[in-house]
């Protein structure tokens, strides 16, 4: 059998960052669901199975000095790229391995420690059954008691309408040998032809339309991995729980934080119907039927220790929040699985007013006169919703909080900035305060890279000139009404406006996150 075992390997995967894989996020999920977390204020270990191009692992290692981070990928291009970025960041707490799941499960890699966290994003339903067994064997062998697993995967029944679409694209690709992205391009064109000809499967399947539209507009580096893996198989939650039972894993909750609050996505009758079921895995699967779930983010624990209300409140009190957007741009209307939810403006407004002055813990917020009657438990729901909406970031204070642990994050951010002239594969910057990555726009990364190189903020005219030169070197143009602006004078005006917005709105946020 080929080394890739039916997995797409000729085209690299997208270079994404997944914040819900961070130790802070996974601990918060456990606490929200009443399960003991892993202490982050002392040394811990972390392994990502199938790290792809390694952006998540590189950022987490640079942002969390207390952790020792490991990961594997069997695609040598992925490993080489991830190692190159790690070398530029001088990440001494990061080990990147080119090994298969089988080699890891059988203990062929010497000196691997036991792990507090083991994570894998999406890969579980992209590989064959044998490799899924190797993944579970690795977890059984290396996860510490009390350790946390993040296992996300394509789920049923949400994929049911698109199963024939994936099979069509896979068979079409097999009929036209070539590079995977070209196979996908031709396959999408063929599906569009079928759509235009009113093929019954498409015309009679309205639930397919959103997924088909997303496929047509998708990055081929994603779509070839999503649709052209030979062993692609969405799974039911109950199937996954049977798989992981031999690794002694308990279901703790979801990395989708609002799922800890059923009223946000189920009505009372739906919840009552689910509560009648005696089996926990069956209850969880029935949520997927109500929500037509197509992607799950399960958080599992080896030997989950359930917390009482007092202990949970103590843990929640230590959760800290920091703003990611200016106060005036905060919104309190959110899209959930159950539809649009509008937060209590008095409560959400008071929380955001406080965060506008600097990071706060949930204990700090609960003590504010502007939030009478609020507890850390009630504010935890507000935090979960704001984090999911990318308006705030949550973290636990861990390690040096005086800035002495910021050097690794700074080196990584410098490396990310230096790569802008060659492309824009890294869409995040590293925050040592949050212990995670922060999504940013291209122009913000470019301006940030100029400031971090200078060490101090230049005057406005100098920054405008430097930014114009950097844009030219990158071969990038800002957009004007959706199209690249080719007029030099107009482009400089757009750039100057972007710089002023960055200095006024974005820079204070980055400084608050210990990034500058």
PAMI-870173 format. One record per residue (C-alpha): residue in three letters; x, y, z. Coordinates in steps of 0.05 Angstrom, whole numbers, padded with zeros to 5 digits, m for minus. Example, Ala and Ser with C-alpha at 12.3 -4.5 7.8 and 13.67 -1.06 7.14 Angstrom:
REM residues 2
type	u	v	w
ala	00246	m00090	00156 $
ser	00273	m00021	00143 $
//
This chain:
REM residues 516
type	u	v	w
unk	00000	00000	00000 $
unk	00024	00071	m00015 $
unk	00050	00111	00044 $
unk	m00009	00158	00041 $
unk	m00060	00100	00049 $
unk	m00112	00134	00005 $
unk	m00104	00202	00038 $
unk	m00094	00262	m00008 $
unk	m00020	00280	m00005 $
unk	m00002	00315	m00071 $
unk	m00036	00381	m00049 $
unk	m00021	00412	00019 $
unk	m00078	00426	00066 $
unk	m00100	00497	00083 $
unk	m00058	00536	00132 $
unk	m00110	00547	00186 $
unk	m00108	00563	00260 $
unk	m00159	00529	00305 $
unk	m00167	00567	00371 $
unk	m00211	00513	00401 $
unk	m00150	00467	00404 $
unk	m00115	00513	00454 $
unk	m00106	00486	00525 $
unk	m00142	00547	00552 $
unk	m00203	00536	00508 $
unk	m00206	00461	00524 $
unk	m00201	00474	00598 $
unk	m00257	00525	00594 $
unk	m00301	00475	00558 $
unk	m00288	00424	00613 $
unk	m00304	00474	00668 $
unk	m00368	00497	00634 $
unk	m00389	00424	00633 $
unk	m00370	00411	00705 $
unk	m00306	00371	00692 $
unk	m00238	00383	00725 $
unk	m00188	00417	00678 $
unk	m00113	00408	00670 $
unk	m00072	00459	00711 $
unk	m00037	00508	00664 $
unk	00004	00544	00717 $
unk	00053	00486	00719 $
unk	00089	00446	00664 $
unk	00043	00406	00618 $
unk	00049	00366	00554 $
unk	00009	00370	00489 $
unk	00006	00328	00425 $
unk	m00030	00345	00360 $
unk	m00044	00285	00315 $
unk	m00041	00304	00241 $
unk	m00021	00377	00249 $
unk	m00027	00394	00175 $
unk	00016	00454	00159 $
unk	00029	00465	00233 $
unk	00004	00536	00244 $
unk	m00038	00518	00304 $
unk	00018	00479	00337 $
unk	00070	00533	00323 $
unk	00026	00588	00352 $
unk	00007	00548	00414 $
unk	00079	00530	00429 $
unk	00102	00603	00423 $
unk	00044	00628	00464 $
unk	00049	00579	00522 $
unk	00116	00575	00555 $
unk	00093	00525	00608 $
unk	00076	00473	00555 $
unk	00118	00423	00517 $
unk	00085	00414	00449 $
unk	00091	00355	00402 $
unk	00056	00336	00337 $
unk	00059	00291	00277 $
unk	00041	00292	00204 $
unk	00059	00240	00152 $
unk	00061	00290	00095 $
unk	00135	00311	00089 $
unk	00116	00378	00057 $
unk	00074	00394	00118 $
unk	00128	00375	00166 $
unk	00183	00413	00129 $
unk	00141	00477	00127 $
unk	00122	00472	00200 $
unk	00194	00459	00221 $
unk	00218	00519	00180 $
unk	00170	00565	00217 $
unk	00189	00535	00284 $
unk	00263	00545	00269 $
unk	00252	00619	00253 $
unk	00213	00627	00318 $
unk	00267	00588	00357 $
unk	00213	00548	00391 $
unk	00251	00503	00439 $
unk	00187	00473	00468 $
unk	00162	00445	00402 $
unk	00177	00377	00370 $
unk	00149	00363	00300 $
unk	00150	00290	00277 $
unk	00143	00257	00209 $
unk	00110	00193	00231 $
unk	00048	00154	00216 $
unk	m00007	00140	00266 $
unk	00014	00067	00266 $
unk	00086	00083	00284 $
unk	00063	00128	00341 $
unk	00012	00078	00367 $
unk	00064	00022	00369 $
unk	00114	00064	00408 $
unk	00165	00071	00352 $
unk	00182	00142	00371 $
unk	00229	00141	00430 $
unk	00224	00186	00491 $
unk	00153	00210	00481 $
unk	00124	00232	00548 $
unk	00054	00220	00574 $
unk	00008	00277	00551 $
unk	m00041	00323	00586 $
unk	m00074	00342	00519 $
unk	m00081	00303	00455 $
unk	m00117	00339	00398 $
unk	m00137	00323	00326 $
unk	m00177	00367	00279 $
unk	m00222	00333	00228 $
unk	m00173	00278	00211 $
unk	m00211	00223	00246 $
unk	m00264	00217	00191 $
unk	m00214	00227	00134 $
unk	m00173	00164	00148 $
unk	m00189	00090	00144 $
unk	m00215	00047	00201 $
unk	m00146	00018	00213 $
unk	m00116	00087	00224 $
unk	m00174	00106	00269 $
unk	m00155	00046	00311 $
unk	m00083	00070	00312 $
unk	m00106	00139	00336 $
unk	m00146	00108	00394 $
unk	m00087	00062	00410 $
unk	m00040	00123	00414 $
unk	m00089	00158	00461 $
unk	m00095	00095	00504 $
unk	m00019	00090	00507 $
unk	00001	00162	00519 $
unk	m00056	00202	00550 $
unk	m00049	00215	00625 $
unk	m00107	00199	00672 $
unk	m00147	00264	00675 $
unk	m00119	00284	00607 $
unk	m00162	00319	00555 $
unk	m00174	00299	00482 $
unk	m00202	00345	00429 $
unk	m00233	00301	00375 $
unk	m00269	00338	00319 $
unk	m00299	00301	00260 $
unk	m00349	00301	00203 $
unk	m00415	00279	00234 $
unk	m00481	00248	00216 $
unk	m00536	00262	00202 $
unk	m00514	00330	00176 $
unk	m00474	00301	00119 $
unk	m00529	00254	00096 $
unk	m00553	00299	00039 $
unk	m00482	00306	00012 $
unk	m00457	00233	00015 $
unk	m00474	00222	m00059 $
unk	m00439	00287	m00077 $
unk	m00374	00264	m00044 $
unk	m00379	00196	m00079 $
unk	m00391	00230	m00146 $
unk	m00330	00275	m00138 $
unk	m00287	00216	m00115 $
unk	m00307	00172	m00173 $
unk	m00300	00229	m00223 $
unk	m00229	00242	m00198 $
unk	m00212	00168	m00205 $
unk	m00234	00171	m00278 $
unk	m00190	00231	m00293 $
unk	m00120	00219	m00264 $
unk	m00081	00281	m00249 $
unk	m00065	00330	m00194 $
unk	m00118	00332	m00140 $
unk	m00135	00405	m00146 $
unk	m00145	00398	m00221 $
unk	m00189	00337	m00209 $
unk	m00230	00377	m00160 $
unk	m00236	00436	m00208 $
unk	m00261	00390	m00263 $
unk	m00307	00353	m00215 $
unk	m00340	00417	m00191 $
unk	m00350	00440	m00263 $
unk	m00383	00373	m00278 $
unk	m00429	00379	m00218 $
unk	m00448	00449	m00240 $
unk	m00465	00421	m00308 $
unk	m00511	00370	m00274 $
unk	m00542	00426	m00234 $
unk	m00557	00465	m00298 $
unk	m00588	00403	m00329 $
unk	m00634	00395	m00269 $
unk	m00606	00328	m00247 $
unk	m00657	00298	m00199 $
unk	m00608	00287	m00141 $
unk	m00591	00361	m00140 $
unk	m00659	00389	m00159 $
unk	m00697	00345	m00109 $
unk	m00647	00357	m00053 $
unk	m00654	00429	m00028 $
unk	m00612	00414	00034 $
unk	m00553	00404	m00013 $
unk	m00553	00475	m00040 $
unk	m00514	00510	00016 $
unk	m00460	00456	00016 $
unk	m00456	00457	m00060 $
unk	m00448	00533	m00061 $
unk	m00395	00529	m00007 $
unk	m00358	00476	m00048 $
unk	m00359	00519	m00111 $
unk	m00328	00577	m00074 $
unk	m00280	00537	m00030 $
unk	m00204	00537	m00028 $
unk	m00181	00475	m00067 $
unk	m00129	00463	m00012 $
unk	m00189	00449	00033 $
unk	m00238	00417	m00016 $
unk	m00192	00363	m00043 $
unk	m00178	00339	00029 $
unk	m00252	00343	00047 $
unk	m00280	00307	m00013 $
unk	m00225	00265	m00046 $
unk	m00199	00222	00010 $
unk	m00214	00150	m00007 $
unk	m00233	00132	00065 $
unk	m00276	00193	00079 $
unk	m00332	00172	00126 $
unk	m00376	00217	00170 $
unk	m00393	00184	00236 $
unk	m00447	00185	00288 $
unk	m00428	00207	00358 $
unk	m00447	00139	00385 $
unk	m00398	00105	00337 $
unk	m00342	00150	00360 $
unk	m00356	00137	00434 $
unk	m00354	00062	00421 $
unk	m00287	00071	00387 $
unk	m00255	00110	00443 $
unk	m00283	00068	00500 $
unk	m00220	00024	00500 $
unk	m00179	00086	00514 $
unk	m00223	00098	00576 $
unk	m00248	00165	00550 $
unk	m00310	00199	00578 $
unk	m00349	00252	00540 $
unk	m00341	00319	00575 $
unk	m00375	00367	00527 $
unk	m00364	00406	00463 $
unk	m00309	00455	00443 $
unk	m00367	00496	00416 $
unk	m00374	00532	00482 $
unk	m00448	00553	00476 $
unk	m00467	00479	00475 $
unk	m00456	00479	00550 $
unk	m00520	00520	00553 $
unk	m00576	00479	00520 $
unk	m00626	00536	00522 $
unk	m00584	00571	00469 $
unk	m00598	00517	00417 $
unk	m00656	00473	00440 $
unk	m00726	00493	00460 $
unk	m00757	00465	00523 $
unk	m00796	00410	00487 $
unk	m00735	00386	00449 $
unk	m00693	00385	00513 $
unk	m00748	00346	00550 $
unk	m00750	00294	00494 $
unk	m00675	00285	00498 $
unk	m00676	00281	00574 $
unk	m00721	00220	00571 $
unk	m00665	00178	00540 $
unk	m00626	00138	00591 $
unk	m00560	00134	00552 $
unk	m00513	00195	00551 $
unk	m00485	00180	00481 $
unk	m00555	00171	00454 $
unk	m00576	00237	00484 $
unk	m00518	00271	00451 $
unk	m00533	00239	00384 $
unk	m00606	00262	00388 $
unk	m00581	00334	00394 $
unk	m00547	00322	00326 $
unk	m00614	00300	00298 $
unk	m00649	00363	00323 $
unk	m00592	00407	00297 $
unk	m00574	00366	00235 $
unk	m00501	00369	00258 $
unk	m00448	00358	00205 $
unk	m00386	00373	00246 $
unk	m00374	00356	00319 $
unk	m00321	00381	00366 $
unk	m00321	00330	00422 $
unk	m00280	00343	00485 $
unk	m00263	00277	00519 $
unk	m00228	00262	00585 $
unk	m00192	00200	00609 $
unk	m00227	00191	00676 $
unk	m00271	00253	00680 $
unk	m00275	00280	00751 $
unk	m00342	00316	00760 $
unk	m00341	00381	00798 $
unk	m00392	00406	00848 $
unk	m00421	00476	00843 $
unk	m00371	00506	00892 $
unk	m00310	00478	00856 $
unk	m00338	00498	00788 $
unk	m00348	00570	00813 $
unk	m00276	00572	00837 $
unk	m00251	00550	00769 $
unk	m00297	00598	00731 $
unk	m00273	00656	00775 $
unk	m00203	00648	00746 $
unk	m00226	00654	00673 $
unk	m00200	00719	00643 $
unk	m00228	00757	00584 $
unk	m00196	00808	00537 $
unk	m00228	00847	00480 $
unk	m00212	00832	00407 $
unk	m00252	00889	00376 $
unk	m00264	00962	00397 $
unk	m00321	00973	00446 $
unk	m00362	01012	00395 $
unk	m00362	00953	00347 $
unk	m00386	00902	00398 $
unk	m00452	00870	00379 $
unk	m00499	00830	00423 $
unk	m00538	00792	00370 $
unk	m00510	00724	00354 $
unk	m00524	00667	00306 $
unk	m00532	00600	00342 $
unk	m00553	00531	00319 $
unk	m00623	00548	00340 $
unk	m00625	00616	00305 $
unk	m00612	00688	00324 $
unk	m00602	00702	00398 $
unk	m00599	00773	00427 $
unk	m00561	00781	00492 $
unk	m00586	00823	00550 $
unk	m00559	00891	00531 $
unk	m00550	00914	00603 $
unk	m00508	00853	00621 $
unk	m00469	00847	00557 $
unk	m00459	00922	00554 $
unk	m00432	00925	00625 $
unk	m00384	00868	00611 $
unk	m00358	00901	00548 $
unk	m00352	00969	00582 $
unk	m00307	00936	00634 $
unk	m00265	00899	00583 $
unk	m00255	00964	00544 $
unk	m00212	00986	00603 $
unk	m00170	00923	00603 $
unk	m00174	00848	00615 $
unk	m00219	00824	00672 $
unk	m00231	00757	00706 $
unk	m00302	00732	00714 $
unk	m00293	00744	00788 $
unk	m00275	00817	00774 $
unk	m00336	00825	00730 $
unk	m00383	00792	00781 $
unk	m00361	00843	00833 $
unk	m00376	00904	00790 $
unk	m00432	00950	00814 $
unk	m00456	00953	00741 $
unk	m00471	00878	00743 $
unk	m00515	00870	00805 $
unk	m00539	00799	00817 $
unk	m00492	00768	00767 $
unk	m00450	00708	00787 $
unk	m00390	00676	00755 $
unk	m00436	00621	00730 $
unk	m00484	00669	00695 $
unk	m00426	00709	00667 $
unk	m00394	00645	00641 $
unk	m00451	00641	00590 $
unk	m00437	00712	00568 $
unk	m00364	00695	00561 $
unk	m00378	00632	00520 $
unk	m00422	00671	00472 $
unk	m00373	00729	00464 $
unk	m00315	00682	00453 $
unk	m00353	00643	00401 $
unk	m00370	00708	00366 $
unk	m00296	00726	00363 $
unk	m00308	00790	00402 $
unk	m00267	00770	00463 $
unk	m00213	00719	00478 $
unk	m00212	00678	00542 $
unk	m00150	00654	00578 $
unk	m00124	00630	00645 $
unk	m00065	00668	00675 $
unk	m00007	00619	00670 $
unk	00068	00628	00675 $
unk	00101	00697	00672 $
unk	00050	00754	00669 $
unk	00103	00809	00671 $
unk	00120	00803	00597 $
unk	00183	00762	00608 $
unk	00150	00703	00572 $
unk	00132	00743	00510 $
unk	00198	00733	00472 $
unk	00177	00668	00437 $
unk	00112	00698	00413 $
unk	00149	00759	00388 $
unk	00198	00717	00348 $
unk	00141	00678	00317 $
unk	00104	00741	00299 $
unk	00167	00769	00267 $
unk	00173	00705	00226 $
unk	00101	00710	00204 $
unk	00112	00783	00184 $
unk	00174	00765	00144 $
unk	00135	00714	00104 $
unk	00083	00765	00080 $
unk	00126	00783	00020 $
unk	00123	00711	m00004 $
unk	00049	00701	00008 $
unk	m00003	00706	00062 $
unk	m00009	00634	00088 $
unk	m00009	00653	00162 $
unk	m00074	00687	00179 $
unk	m00062	00696	00253 $
unk	m00014	00729	00301 $
unk	00008	00701	00368 $
unk	m00015	00729	00435 $
unk	00025	00707	00495 $
unk	m00028	00736	00542 $
unk	m00084	00695	00511 $
unk	m00041	00634	00500 $
unk	m00070	00630	00430 $
unk	m00073	00660	00361 $
unk	m00111	00722	00340 $
unk	m00144	00726	00272 $
unk	m00123	00788	00234 $
unk	m00132	00819	00165 $
unk	m00074	00823	00116 $
unk	m00064	00898	00123 $
unk	m00063	00891	00199 $
unk	m00010	00837	00196 $
unk	00031	00880	00149 $
unk	00028	00941	00194 $
unk	00041	00899	00255 $
unk	00103	00870	00222 $
unk	00129	00940	00209 $
unk	00119	00961	00281 $
unk	00149	00899	00311 $
unk	00211	00907	00267 $
unk	00220	00980	00287 $
unk	00213	00966	00361 $
unk	00177	01032	00369 $
unk	00122	01067	00331 $
unk	00149	01112	00275 $
unk	00115	01178	00258 $
unk	00054	01173	00214 $
unk	00088	01196	00149 $
unk	00143	01145	00158 $
unk	00094	01089	00171 $
unk	00053	01108	00110 $
unk	00116	01106	00066 $
unk	00139	01040	00096 $
unk	00071	01009	00086 $
unk	00067	01031	00013 $
unk	00136	01002	00000 $
unk	00117	00937	00036 $
unk	00053	00930	m00004 $
unk	00092	00938	m00068 $
unk	00142	00885	m00047 $
unk	00084	00838	m00031 $
unk	00051	00851	m00097 $
unk	m00015	00865	m00061 $
unk	m00067	00919	m00072 $
unk	m00123	00942	m00026 $
unk	m00193	00933	m00051 $
unk	m00239	00990	m00072 $
unk	m00311	00969	m00080 $
unk	m00290	00896	m00086 $
unk	m00236	00905	m00138 $
unk	m00161	00917	m00132 $
unk	m00147	00992	m00133 $
unk	m00096	01005	m00189 $
unk	m00095	01082	m00185 $
unk	m00034	01100	m00144 $
unk	m00063	01163	m00112 $
unk	m00128	01129	m00094 $
unk	m00091	01069	m00068 $
unk	m00048	01112	m00022 $
unk	m00112	01145	00005 $
unk	m00141	01076	00020 $
unk	m00076	01055	00053 $
unk	m00072	01118	00095 $
unk	m00144	01107	00118 $
unk	m00127	01035	00136 $
unk	m00066	01057	00175 $
unk	m00107	01108	00214 $
unk	m00159	01055	00231 $
unk	m00104	01007	00252 $
unk	m00072	01058	00299 $
unk	m00139	01080	00327 $
unk	m00174	01013	00335 $
unk	m00129	00953	00325 $
unk	m00063	00974	00357 $
unk	m00093	00984	00427 $
unk	m00122	00913	00424 $
unk	m00055	00883	00403 $
unk	m00019	00920	00458 $
unk	m00069	00896	00509 $
unk	m00056	00824	00486 $
unk	00020	00833	00499 $
unk	00035	00829	00425 $
unk	00071	00897	00421 $
//
